[in-house]
Amino acid sequence: MRQVSRIVVALACAASWVVGSGLASAQTPAAGNPVVVIETQKGAITIELYPAEAPRTVANFLKLVKANFYNRQHFHRVEAFVVQVGDPDSKNLQRKDVWGRHGNGQPIGVAEISKKLKHIKGAVGMAHAGDATKADSQFYITKLPKKIPEGQYSIFGQVISGMDVVDKLELGDLVKRMYVK
């Protein structure tokens, strides 16, 4: 009986370590879903994209990643519930006062808002200034669930590893590069 108790305690400790280290939130990408890596100065973030839920959003995002659009940009919004990047002005440290006001100027043109996908921790969505059809290059990663209103933003991906890196990001941290894995 004592041996069973020791095993239960050991398993409980191991489970606690896995949850505490963030490994429990990592998922295996669905077959065929694109995966993008964001290399930051604080570490790497890996996101799985959902083309079945947001085909035009994912296509636009992949086009920008492959064109190196996000490389050398800075995170222009970091709050307790979200981090955001995608304003090309953020490459210029002298223009910090206008970071977050612009995108690539080519709106996706549709609001691919899924009823299935929710703003859970690590959800990746397209930012916009009031009209989801005008979202273009700025995207965010959710840090705290239920802080972003559902049904107003296109969620197109999920962090599958590196959420600990997301949690460490600060305003002005650099995206070294992004690439399709």
C-alpha positions as CSV (number, residue, x, y, z in Angstrom):
1,M,0.0,0.0,0.0
2,R,2.8,2.4,0.8
3,Q,4.4,1.7,-2.6
4,V,1.1,2.6,-4.3
5,S,0.9,5.8,-2.3
6,R,4.5,6.7,-3.3
7,I,3.7,6.1,-6.9
8,V,0.6,8.3,-6.7
9,V,2.6,11.1,-5.0
10,A,5.3,10.8,-7.7
11,L,2.7,10.9,-10.5
12,A,1.1,13.9,-8.9
13,C,4.4,15.7,-8.6
14,A,5.3,14.9,-12.2
15,A,1.9,16.2,-13.4
16,S,2.3,19.4,-11.4
17,W,5.8,19.9,-13.0
18,V,4.3,19.3,-16.5
19,V,1.5,21.8,-16.0
20,G,3.8,24.3,-14.3
21,S,6.4,24.2,-17.1
22,G,3.8,24.8,-19.7
23,L,4.3,21.5,-21.4
24,A,0.7,20.4,-20.9
25,S,-0.5,23.2,-23.1
26,A,1.6,22.1,-26.1
27,Q,-0.3,20.3,-28.7
28,T,0.6,18.3,-31.8
29,P,-0.4,20.1,-34.9
30,A,-3.2,18.6,-37.0
31,A,-1.9,16.8,-40.2
32,G,-1.4,19.4,-42.9
33,N,-1.9,22.5,-40.8
34,P,0.9,25.1,-41.4
35,V,3.2,25.8,-38.5
36,V,5.0,29.2,-38.1
37,V,7.9,29.9,-35.8
38,I,8.4,33.4,-34.3
39,E,12.0,33.8,-33.1
40,T,12.2,36.6,-30.6
41,Q,15.0,37.9,-28.4
42,K,13.4,36.1,-25.5
43,G,13.0,32.7,-27.3
44,A,10.9,30.9,-29.9
45,I,7.1,30.8,-30.2
46,T,5.6,28.1,-32.4
47,I,2.0,28.5,-33.7
48,E,-0.3,26.2,-35.6
49,L,-2.5,27.9,-38.2
50,Y,-6.1,26.9,-39.0
51,P,-6.7,27.2,-42.7
52,A,-10.0,25.3,-42.5
53,E,-11.4,28.0,-40.1
54,A,-9.8,31.1,-41.7
55,P,-8.5,30.3,-45.2
56,R,-8.0,33.9,-46.4
57,T,-6.5,35.1,-43.1
58,V,-4.1,32.2,-43.0
59,A,-3.1,32.7,-46.7
60,N,-2.5,36.4,-46.1
61,F,-0.5,35.7,-42.9
62,L,1.7,33.0,-44.7
63,K,2.3,35.4,-47.6
64,L,3.6,38.1,-45.2
65,V,5.7,35.5,-43.2
66,K,7.3,34.2,-46.4
67,A,8.0,37.8,-47.6
68,N,9.9,38.5,-44.3
69,F,7.4,41.2,-43.5
70,Y,7.5,40.6,-39.7
71,N,11.3,40.3,-39.4
72,R,12.9,43.0,-37.3
73,Q,9.6,44.4,-36.1
74,H,9.0,45.1,-32.4
75,F,6.1,44.1,-30.3
76,H,4.1,47.4,-30.1
77,R,1.5,46.3,-27.6
78,V,2.1,44.2,-24.5
79,E,-0.6,44.1,-21.9
80,A,-1.6,41.6,-19.2
81,F,-4.0,39.9,-21.6
82,V,-2.4,40.2,-25.0
83,V,0.8,40.9,-27.0
84,Q,0.6,42.3,-30.5
85,V,2.9,42.8,-33.5
86,G,2.6,43.6,-37.2
87,D,3.1,47.4,-37.6
88,P,5.9,48.0,-40.1
89,D,6.6,51.4,-38.3
90,S,7.8,49.4,-35.3
91,K,11.0,48.7,-37.2
92,N,12.0,52.3,-36.5
93,L,12.8,52.9,-32.8
94,Q,12.6,56.7,-33.4
95,R,8.8,56.3,-34.3
96,K,7.7,54.6,-31.0
97,D,5.0,57.2,-30.6
98,V,3.1,55.9,-33.7
99,W,3.7,52.2,-33.3
100,G,0.5,50.2,-33.6
101,R,-1.3,52.6,-36.0
102,H,-0.5,51.0,-39.3
103,G,-0.4,47.7,-41.1
104,N,0.7,46.6,-44.5
105,G,-2.2,48.6,-46.1
106,Q,-3.7,45.5,-47.8
107,P,-6.8,44.4,-45.9
108,I,-7.8,40.8,-46.0
109,G,-11.3,41.9,-46.9
110,V,-13.3,39.3,-44.9
111,A,-14.0,38.6,-41.3
112,E,-13.4,34.9,-40.8
113,I,-14.9,34.7,-37.3
114,S,-15.3,31.1,-36.2
115,K,-17.9,30.0,-33.7
116,K,-15.6,27.0,-32.8
117,L,-12.4,29.0,-32.0
118,K,-12.3,30.9,-28.7
119,H,-9.9,33.3,-27.1
120,I,-8.2,30.7,-24.9
121,K,-4.6,31.2,-23.7
122,G,-2.3,31.2,-26.8
123,A,-5.1,31.9,-29.3
124,V,-3.7,33.9,-32.3
125,G,-6.0,36.4,-34.0
126,M,-6.0,39.4,-36.4
127,A,-6.1,42.8,-34.8
128,H,-8.2,45.6,-36.3
129,A,-9.4,49.1,-35.5
130,G,-13.2,48.3,-35.4
131,D,-13.8,46.5,-38.7
132,A,-12.7,42.9,-38.9
133,T,-12.7,43.0,-42.7
134,K,-10.0,45.7,-42.7
135,A,-7.5,43.6,-40.7
136,D,-4.3,43.3,-42.6
137,S,-0.9,42.5,-40.9
138,Q,-1.3,43.1,-37.1
139,F,-1.9,40.0,-35.1
140,Y,-2.1,39.2,-31.4
141,I,-1.5,36.3,-29.0
142,T,-4.0,36.0,-26.2
143,K,-2.4,35.8,-22.7
144,L,-5.5,35.8,-20.6
145,P,-8.7,34.2,-21.8
146,K,-12.0,36.0,-21.6
147,K,-10.4,39.5,-21.9
148,I,-11.0,39.8,-25.7
149,P,-14.6,39.9,-26.8
150,E,-15.7,36.8,-28.7
151,G,-17.2,37.1,-32.2
152,Q,-15.3,40.3,-33.1
153,Y,-11.9,39.0,-34.2
154,S,-10.6,36.3,-36.6
155,I,-8.8,33.7,-34.7
156,F,-6.5,31.8,-37.1
157,G,-4.0,29.9,-34.9
158,Q,-2.9,28.7,-31.6
159,V,0.5,28.7,-29.8
160,I,1.7,25.1,-29.5
161,S,5.0,25.8,-27.8
162,G,6.7,28.9,-26.4
163,M,3.8,30.3,-24.3
164,D,6.4,30.9,-21.6
165,V,8.2,33.2,-24.1
166,V,4.9,35.1,-24.8
167,D,4.5,35.6,-21.1
168,K,8.0,37.2,-20.9
169,L,7.6,39.6,-23.8
170,E,7.8,43.3,-23.1
171,L,7.0,46.4,-25.1
172,G,9.6,46.9,-27.8
173,D,10.9,43.3,-27.8
174,L,12.1,42.2,-31.2
175,V,10.9,39.6,-33.7
176,K,14.2,38.4,-35.0
177,R,12.5,36.4,-37.8
178,M,9.5,34.4,-38.6
179,Y,9.3,31.4,-40.9
180,V,7.1,28.5,-41.9
181,K,8.4,25.3,-40.3
